[in-house]
């Protein structure tokens, strides 16, 4: 049997076994009719169902080894009629069908209209524009050429516009060149003649009746619990024995309590898809209108759902509406409508059913808005922000990943002049831990015009060819590769994976918990992960089992768990989320041993709590040494690159477990190669700061950050008297950097020692023992000299459409 047909029939039998109440008797008639189609009819209809919905398809594009004309004669029974949208499919289908579940004979399907064809279009009522939209580009070129209106720019829009103009400004000529008249002597309808010409050019064009397509798509959703079509690749590959899946006991559960809930849930998903499309197109007013249309309904559902959440909560329309309201608050922030944003954030925090994994982000954002944008009554807004931070820290749904930011916000509020909390009454300050700074000098290639900096490697890079052979190359590499080579020279082995190998270890170590057949987690045999892993409820519903396993890992490590699961699944290369079987067994087990149980347990806890938002941001490199059983991470930064907030949080998580983390700066050693180049520093006047007369006059005691900045400022004044000073290098790299006010001239015979070239040794700031103050740099070329490194760097552009991550702002 054809695999596509088998998948649809499996879906029909599985869904109708326990969830037939989600469909009307008329809809059940269609499922029964499909099952009773002749085999070739089912193959053809299945292939048509898997094509783009509502789109017309030429019959010539189907490559099948049977007579399609006969099949179409059977499937296209009724003349074409416009159908209404799927509010209730019973309105859009034949009202003469039986009202009970039908057990008809094999010919029962002949009374149904599965397919529409342009042959049955009513040319008297259909518009020319509608027909032209059905045509493909080749048909439009042919029609435009025939009517001598082919535009110079042959875009689809231009050709349709030209044909429409022709239909209203010219008379339609017959083949003989004269005007055509009917027996009554009247001019033939020009529009009718044009429509006939278009239909003849298109040939036979068909599509699945849109309500029928919606019906089968809804069936696929109920079956898979995901917004997929009928032939997901993973299901087909499993059927072809090309992919093996984990084998938890999957059981069908009742996810939707009524048909109306299912219809509203799918409507909410479609609305969210429209919202995301508008957001990607930067049509913010349209996106805002779509999201605002559900706020009232979301508030109504939230008021009625006050019970403790469970796995069924994610199949409520309120779950989708909550995502939309969350995104709407980001649009309000973009529009600087902070009152509306605060109102939505408070409503999001009032409900405890949906999206609870984001509560920490909502708390943090709400406190930030009150601190920053409510300036009329600062005492009131600061007090409210402090109370919100306190509520967040006591909320058990606030994950550990958000707490450092909340503690920092509390410290700012308590030290502010508005609240002026006494030092003895302040909350103990908690700051993010900073990684150890390292510097690697390498030769940069300035000739390559790419978005990433390229560097000359320290030693040849081994390249794996397609035929399995290997070769060595000295071609330029990216900044992460040059840093990895520098660590290799010091005896470390490592990989540039950005956390992928750690996530593989995570799944292998917690395999039996992740694929435990919890209620509602596994509905089909083709799942690579539980359905709730991406919804934020994975940790809450398995808290006891997860914490028990993490305690075990913290004591004895995860190496044995990884080795055992690797040996059991490697032969089949089981298709599981985040698992990459290209990693060798020794790499996985060795890294698990070197990282230690404490570090892995904390990493696993963060991934369990918020998988969707914490799979990114881990350091670029993971490094380990089997001789000393030690491991560490390294975040690599090239010139001008800085840490993101997500990366800072991950660094703090890793450092909290006594795991070493490096911030490795790769510095170009050939920036001063040209002997005639001179670096001139331009002084900038200090920026005047606005006074705030409404604040209390009593100054707050400078904190450690303010004292550090004051100390640096005093040192900078002294440095203006000398061109170069040597001091302990604890903060700044040994390069002239931008955005400062110092004066400095670097010449050929400067006393600053040049960096060691080509060694690739990783050095800490204390080893360098030199410093150049921050400066604003302008290069001046000497006559006749080339500037290989003077390529202007393009400014970094931040997409406005990525406002989903605005909660990570500080």
Helices and strands as residue ranges (DSSP letters): H 3-18, G 20-22, H 25-35, H 39-49, E 57-58, G 59-61, H 68-75, H 89-92, G 106-111, E 115-117, G 118-120, H 128-134, H 137-146, H 156-169, H 190-202, E 205-208, H 210-224, H 233-239, H 259-280, H 284-292, H 295-304, G 311-315, H 317-334, H 338-350, G 356-358, H 359-373, H 378-394, H 400-415, G 423-425, E 436-442, E 444-445, E 454-455, E 461-464, E 470-473, E 477-478, H 479-489, E 493-496, H 500-509, H 511-514, H 538-541, H 543-556, H 559-569, H 585-595, H 597-609, H 611-614, E 621-625, E 630-637, H 645-655, E 660-668, E 678-681, H 704-719, E 745-746, E 763-764, H 765-768, E 777-780, G 803-808
